[in-house]
Amino acid sequence: MTTIKISVRNKQDANLLYRMLKRISFVDNVEKAESNENEINTGQFSELSKLIEAMAGQNLFKNISDPITWQQNLRNEWE
């Protein structure tokens, strides 16, 4: 037997997937567990989103007078 764990974004999609899996003949068992809404998602996307939100409104690139030259210099560092 092999077990697969699946995370779904919302209850509606979870219910649909649950019903579909229950009807498949080779699926032995389907268990449904709801996560706590206060639980923190530690995925990369979630972490990046938090960082971007934290930096919103801050003018991070205000010291760059010529963006094109700045980018070219960054690229040249890798050559």
TASULTA-V818088 format. One line per field, one symbol per residue. ss: DSSP state (2 for helix, 1 for strand, 0 for the rest). phi: phi as a letter, one per 20 degrees, with the letter a starting at -180 (. if undefined). A space follows every 10 residues. Layout:
ss = ???
phi = ???
//
This chain:
ss = 0000000000 2222222222 2220000000 0000000000 0002222222 2222200000 0000002222 222222000
phi = .cdcdcdcfb fffffffgff ffeffeefbc ddceeffefe edffffffff ffffegneef dfeeecfffg fffffffee
//
